[in-house]
Amino acid sequence: MSRRVYSFLVALLIPAALLRLLWRSRRAPAYRERWRERLARETKPPAGADVWVHAVSVGEVQAALPLLRHLLRRGQRVLVTTTTPTGAARLRELLGEAVEHRYTPFDLPGIMRRFLAHVRPRLVLVMETEIWPNMLAACAERNLPCMLVNARLSGRSARGYERVAGFSAETLRRFACIAAQSPADAERFAALGVDPARLRVTGSIKFDVQPPASLTDRAEVLRRTWGNDRPVWVAASTRDGEEEQVLAAHAALRAQLPAALLVLVPRHPERFERVAALVRRAGFALARHSLGEPCSADTAVYLGDSMGELPVFFAAADVAFVGGSLVPTGGHNLLEPAAAGLPVVSGPHTFNFAEIAGLLHERGALVQVPDAAALAGVLLGWLTDAAERARVGEQGRGVIDANRGALGRITDLVDACLAGDCPPAAI
């Protein structure tokens, strides 16, 4: 594949992408708002910025937060792009008006050139796995350095890039620097043609995320509303086809522990209504967080149908299941519940976080299960043994503490690039 073929395919898909935004806006109206930004044709273009940070959605925004705060402390003007309204809302909640936000423009040469002409950044930071060929080419035309930060590349993704090896190598060489989460990630990038001189292994910035000082107090208040004496587990970031398995595990658990409460937090807000209906059809008494519904002793499922409150749910619970893992989507952030001192259970599909899952599993802080029955068994063991819960939770905290430091290594690279010590991008 060549970039010309890629651009032709993107151009063909843009009408479908706009229709998809309209379709998703039936449940989440924010998807139909500010759509002109995705074409870099908004009425009020973005102001100039020193650094453009692309952070995709909620998880990447959360991971980028300490880096964004570092840039702001250095007096840099920062523009953040996301592809989702939930990412935009989380950014605004965390940093208010301190940074400017735009939706990521579609990856066509003309659109990207127009966007860069408005923003005129000195440095582009791309979080984790977002690799857009025309964006990188447009930056190279302006001799604008781009860094891939907190970069991860699963074996599955690497095999996909290998199918278009020449195009992948051409695209990846345009990064001035790739700050990889692990040696395995760096090796996969190198195998795709990235110059080893441009690769750095920094660790994951997610190990360095610090909870706000108010988190403990908020969690204590929330736990009182759930019931201090009842066993509580969180099923976080669940995906389509996964809630049914989670609810089956909860039914089996409540057969042994009738007071057990499930705090169910679906991954995407547009699915909240469907998941609420699913819970009711399964016969569970439901309380919804967004509606302020009381969580009585009869409540079996508490729906965490709000944005940005997952850390509080973790801090208030006893055990965490991390979703996207009983279905083959690759899993989600395992470090957040581990940082809260919770024992963590997941399904088998954690290829997006393979290194982190391996670290936690090796230290006994993570158990992976194949199905709902096994999930119920692990939950029952932990929820009936407080000493074991505490031991496993401390193992997770130990993994976090042992792997801090990525933020400092990444900010050193970013500061050097801003000072002009960045390899030129390949055109």
Buried (B, 14 or more C-beta within 10 A) or exposed (E): BEBEEBBEEBBEEBEEEBEEBEEBBEBBEBBBBBBEBBBBEBEEBBEEBBBBBBBBBBBBBBBBBBBBBBBBEBEBBBBBBBBBBBBBBBBBEBBEEEBBBBBBBBBBBBBBBBBBEBBBBBBBBBBBBBBBBBBBBBBBBBEBBBBBBBBBBBEEBBEEBEEBEEBBBBBBBBBBBBBBBBEBBBBBBBEBBBBEEBBBBBBBBBBBBEBEEEBEEBBEEBBEBBBEEBBBBBBBBBBBEBBBBBBBBBBBBBEEBEBBBBBBBBBBBBBBBBBBEBBEEBEBBBBBBBEEEEBEEEBBBBBBBBBBBBBBBBBBBBBBBBBBBBBBBBBBBBBBBBBBBBBBBBBBBBBBBBBBBBBBBEBBBBBBBEEBEBBBBBBBBBBEEEEEBEEBBEBBBBBBEEBBEBBBBBBEBBBEBBEEEBEEBBE
